[in-house]
């Protein structure tokens, strides 16, 4: 079974999706979550099933807002989360939990590619949180070594002052979920990508962040 067939079989069940696309462009997409308790971390990989391609993204932002027709500013309740769940079980239907992800690659019958896909996700396409094993598949698209050629894509829709924080959060996510043995290889891949795509102060800053998060574990 090809990596595309394997991933499409895994990420096609509606009950496993954490949400669906509500806005989409060439470089990013927004997903509205179904359940506030089942959502991706900031910096995490997500996958959108677009039928004949699977679009990969990294979460860079999220926000909650009142659903249309409700007051923009919710009434203050002074309750814990457990109390809210018990007293207002339908609260999640009244609060929209929206996640913005940057497009970092895709998977098709040709394999995994760390670049912009040939098309964007459509509204209502299902979105899933990528498993650890499949994150490794994305990071190692040719089965030879870890690559981070998608790194420049993370910066495309992000304001310049936010870039260090977006990169750091993503690297922390990877450091938290991957085994120690992967971190040095990740750092080598980071160095290769930074040296190829960034220059001057920007390159130095990203290498400093990578060394701190991946090697020093800070």
C-alpha positions in Angstrom: 0.0 0.0 0.0 1.4 3.4 -0.9 1.8 6.2 1.6 -1.0 8.1 0.0 -3.4 5.1 0.2 -2.4 4.5 3.8 -2.9 8.1 4.9 -6.1 8.5 3.0 -7.5 5.3 4.6 -6.5 6.6 8.1 -7.7 10.2 7.6 -11.1 9.7 6.0 -13.5 8.9 8.8 -15.6 11.9 9.8 -15.8 10.7 13.4 -12.0 11.0 13.7 -11.8 14.6 12.3 -11.3 17.4 14.7 -13.0 19.9 12.5 -13.6 21.1 8.9 -12.3 23.8 6.7 -14.3 27.1 6.8 -11.8 29.3 4.9 -9.0 28.5 2.5 -6.3 30.0 0.4 -3.1 28.9 -1.4 -0.9 29.3 1.7 -3.2 28.8 4.7 -6.6 27.5 5.8 -9.0 27.9 8.8 -10.6 25.0 10.5 -13.6 25.2 12.9 -13.3 22.5 15.5 -16.2 20.2 16.4 -15.2 19.7 20.1 -13.3 22.1 22.3 -11.7 19.1 24.0 -10.3 17.5 20.8 -8.1 20.1 19.1 -4.5 20.4 18.0 -1.7 22.2 19.8 -0.2 25.3 18.4 2.7 24.2 16.2 1.2 20.8 15.5 0.8 19.2 12.1 -2.8 18.8 10.7 -4.0 17.1 7.6 -6.9 18.0 5.3 -8.4 15.3 3.2 -9.0 16.8 -0.2 -9.9 13.4 -1.8 -7.2 13.0 -4.5 -4.5 14.9 -2.4 -3.9 15.3 1.3 -2.9 18.8 2.3 -0.6 19.2 5.3 -0.5 22.2 7.6 1.0 23.6 10.8 -1.2 25.3 13.3 0.0 28.9 13.9 -3.0 30.6 15.5 -6.4 29.9 17.1 -9.2 31.9 18.5 -12.6 31.5 20.0 -15.6 33.6 19.2 -19.4 33.6 19.8 -21.4 31.9 17.1 -23.4 34.1 14.7 -26.6 35.4 16.3 -25.2 35.5 19.8 -23.8 38.5 21.8 -20.2 39.3 20.7 -19.1 39.4 24.3 -20.4 36.4 26.3 -22.0 36.7 29.7 -19.5 36.2 32.6 -20.3 33.0 34.5 -17.6 32.6 37.1 -17.4 28.8 36.8 -14.7 26.2 36.3 -14.4 24.2 33.1 -15.9 21.2 34.8 -18.9 23.2 36.0 -19.5 24.7 32.6 -19.5 21.2 31.0 -22.1 20.0 33.5 -24.4 23.0 33.4 -24.0 24.0 29.8 -23.4 20.8 27.7 -24.4 22.6 24.5 -21.9 25.4 25.1 -19.6 24.1 22.3 -22.4 24.7 19.8 -22.5 28.4 20.8 -18.7 29.0 20.8 -16.7 28.7 17.6 -13.1 27.4 18.1 -11.1 28.2 15.0 -7.6 27.1 14.0 -5.4 28.7 11.4 -2.8 26.5 9.7 -0.1 27.3 7.2 0.2 25.0 4.3 3.6 23.2 4.4 3.1 20.3 2.0 0.9 17.6 0.6 0.7 13.9 -0.2 -0.5 12.5 -3.5 -0.1 9.2 -5.4 3.4 10.5 -6.3 4.4 10.6 -2.6 5.0 13.2 0.1 6.1 16.7 -1.0 7.2 19.5 1.2 6.0 22.4 -0.9 2.7 24.1 -1.9 0.1 21.7 -3.2 -1.4 22.1 -6.7 -4.7 23.2 -5.2 -6.2 24.5 -1.9 -8.6 22.7 0.4 -12.3 23.3 -0.2 -14.8 24.5 2.3 -16.1 21.6 4.5 -13.1 19.4 3.8 -12.4 17.3 6.9 -9.3 18.2 9.0 -7.4 15.7 11.2 -4.6 15.8 13.7 -1.6 14.0 12.3 -0.2 11.0 14.3 3.4 10.9 15.4 4.3 8.1 12.9 2.8 10.1 10.0 4.6 13.2 11.1 7.9 11.2 10.7 6.7 10.1 7.3 6.2 13.8 6.3 9.6 14.8 7.7 11.3 11.9 5.9 9.6 12.1 2.4 12.2 10.1 0.6 12.9 7.5 3.3 16.5 8.6 3.6 16.8 11.4 6.1 14.8 14.1 7.9 14.1 17.2 5.8 12.7 20.6 6.7 12.3 22.1 3.3 8.9 23.4 4.3 10.4 25.8 6.8 10.1 28.9 4.6 6.4 28.2 4.0 5.8 28.7 7.7 6.8 32.3 7.4 4.8 33.3 4.3 1.5 34.4 5.9 3.1 35.4 9.2 4.0 39.0 10.2 7.8 39.4 10.5 7.7 40.1 14.3 5.8 36.8 14.8 8.1 34.6 12.8 10.5 33.6 15.7 7.6 32.7 17.9 5.9 30.6 15.2 9.1 28.7 14.4 9.9 28.2 18.1 6.5 26.8 18.9 6.6 24.4 16.0 10.1 23.2 17.0 9.0 22.8 20.6 6.1 20.7 19.4 8.4 18.4 17.4 10.9 18.2 20.4 8.0 17.2 22.7 6.5 14.4 20.6 9.6 12.9 18.9 12.2 10.7 20.5 15.5 12.2 21.7 17.3 10.4 18.9 15.4 12.4 16.3 16.4 15.8 17.7 19.9 16.0 16.4 18.8 14.9 13.0 16.0 17.5 13.1 18.6 20.2 13.9 20.8 19.1 11.0 17.7 19.4 8.7 16.9 22.8 10.2 20.5 24.0 9.5 20.3 22.8 5.9 17.0 24.6 5.3 18.0 27.8 7.1 21.3 28.0 5.2 19.5 27.5 1.9 16.5 29.9 2.4 17.5 32.5 5.0 20.3 35.0 5.3 22.0 37.3 7.9 20.2 38.1 11.1 17.1 36.0 10.2 19.3 32.9 9.7 21.2 33.4 12.9 18.0 33.9 14.9 16.5 30.7 13.5 19.6 28.6 14.2 19.7 30.0 17.8 16.1 29.0 18.3 16.7 25.6 16.8 19.7 24.9 19.0 17.9 26.0 22.1 14.7 24.0 21.5 16.1 20.9 19.8 19.6 20.4 21.4 19.4 22.1 24.7 15.8 21.2 25.5 15.0 24.6 26.9 
